Each structure stands twice: as structure tokens, then as C-alpha cells.
């Protein structure tokens, strides 16, 4: 019989509960081997990821990949537009800040006026970041990265601060948080079902257990399981 773990319990010492089936570890081992072979660069990136080291451009990419999932091809399709928009806002001509900002803001609206909430979220994010950039310019810090340090601390330091970002759901916030280096899972119905099939009450509990058994961050464990499910279902 599969061991059923208490719902919503934060596991501190796995010795105080019945040990889960070895099937979970076996499945994870297969996922890890496959991920190391097929997603080596992605895993290497994830293992070294820390939100404090995140660059502005990588954040924008991760944000778009979380808001509009890469699997449907839409993020890939629109990334060149977003990249140009981002570069125009952040690194365009600084000769007349107010005029340039207004002009670039119109450009943002033209690019992202698709009438869809997800695209509007991306537009709002770029505008939000541009405000921080503009403030740093007005303060005389044109050659520094101070605007991004401030933005990163105000909006990316934890899940609570990330709720202030233009994102439609808490699940998307968690996905983005995992993808920028926070140690959380990206909620997923398929991995939740996998956890239940293996005898765990939640995806998070499965990842906590496998993290403790493999000396790996929870976010990386979740990513390894995602890589496995993308191949085996």
C-alpha cells in the first residue's frame, strides 16, 4: 500500500512518518537521467539560479515564458517584438527623457494592443520597468544599474512582493518565482496527479521528499519532474 502523507504538512523530519514507496525515487532517477541528457543546459542554468543575480533581460524572458507558456509557441513568436520594445524603452536615446519616454510608451501600446489580458500584462510590465529606469535617469544615475536593483528588490524578493507584478493568477506567480530562482514549485495538474499516484497528497510534498533524498533544491526537483513528464506524460 502506498504511504499517504498528511495534507498541508511541512516535513521537517521524514523519520517521523511511514517511508513513501521507492517508486517515487525510482521515477525521479529516470527523470534525472533523461533531463541530464536532453536538458543539460537548462538544468545547469536552474541549479545556479538566484533571484539576486537575475538580470533585467533574463527576467523579462522568464516573465513572458511564465505568462504565455512556451509550449504554445506564442512566447517564441512575440519575443523579438518584446525584446525590441524593451531595448527601446530602457536603452533608447536619452537626449530628451520626457519626449523619448512618451514616444516609447506609444510604441509599447502599438506592439501590445492585442486586446488580450496576457499581452496587456506584458505591456504593463515593460511600462512598470521603464518607470524605474526613467526615475534613475532623472536622478542622474544614467550609467548605473540602480533602477534594476531597486525593481528587483521591490518586486522579486519573495512571493508576497511578486503579487504586485501584473500577473493574472497566483499559480503563474509561483511558476515565475521558480523560474527566477526561488525555491518553490510551479503548480501543475499533471505533476499533482503524479504525486497522488505515488502516494503523496500534493506536488509540493513529493518535491520536498525528493529534495531531501537527493540534496537538490525543491525548484530544481520540480523542473526535473517537468522535463520527465514532457517526455513520458
Rosetta blueprint (number, residue, H / E / L):
1 X L
2 X L
3 X L
4 X L
5 X L
6 X L
7 X L
8 X L
9 X L
10 X L
11 X L
12 X L
13 X L
14 X H
15 X H
16 X H
17 X L
18 X L
19 X L
20 X L
21 X L
22 X H
23 X H
24 X H
25 X H
26 X H
27 X H
28 X H
29 X H
30 X H
31 X H
32 X H
33 X H
34 X H
35 X H
36 X H
37 X H
38 X H
39 X L
40 X H
41 X H
42 X H
43 X H
44 X H
45 X H
46 X H
47 X H
48 X L
49 X L
50 X L
51 X H
52 X H
53 X H
54 X L
55 X L
56 X H
57 X H
58 X H
59 X H
60 X H
61 X H
62 X H
63 X H
64 X H
65 X H
66 X H
67 X H
68 X L
69 X L
70 X H
71 X H
72 X H
73 X L
74 X H
75 X H
76 X H
77 X H
78 X H
79 X H
80 X H
81 X H
82 X H
83 X H
84 X H
85 X H
86 X H
87 X H
88 X H
89 X H
90 X H
91 X H
92 X L
93 X L
94 X L
95 X L
96 X L
97 X H
98 X H
99 X H
100 X H
101 X H
102 X H
103 X H
104 X H
105 X H
106 X H
107 X H
108 X H
109 X H
110 X H
111 X H
112 X H
113 X L
114 X L
115 X L
116 X L
117 X H
118 X H
119 X H
120 X H
121 X H
122 X H
123 X H
124 X H
125 X H
126 X H
127 X H
128 X H
129 X H
130 X H
131 X H
132 X H
133 X H
134 X H
135 X H
136 X H
137 X H
138 X H
139 X L
140 X L
141 X L
142 X L
143 X L
144 X L
145 X L
146 X H
147 X H
148 X H
149 X H
150 X H
151 X H
152 X H
153 X H
154 X H
155 X H
156 X H
157 X L
158 X L
159 X H
160 X H
161 X H
162 X H
163 X L
164 X L
165 X L
166 X L
167 X L
168 X L
169 X L
170 X H
171 X H
172 X H
173 X H
174 X H
175 X H
176 X H
177 X H
178 X H
179 X H
180 X L
181 X L
182 X L
183 X L
184 X L
185 X L
186 X L
187 X L
188 X L
189 X H
190 X H
191 X H
192 X H
193 X H
194 X H
195 X H
196 X H
197 X H
198 X L
199 X L
200 X L
201 X L
202 X L
203 X H
204 X H
205 X H
206 X H
207 X H
208 X H
209 X H
210 X H
211 X H
212 X H
213 X H
214 X H
215 X L
216 X L
217 X L
218 X H
219 X H
220 X H
221 X H
222 X H
223 X H
224 X H
225 X H
226 X H
227 X H
228 X H
229 X H
230 X H
231 X H
232 X H
233 X L
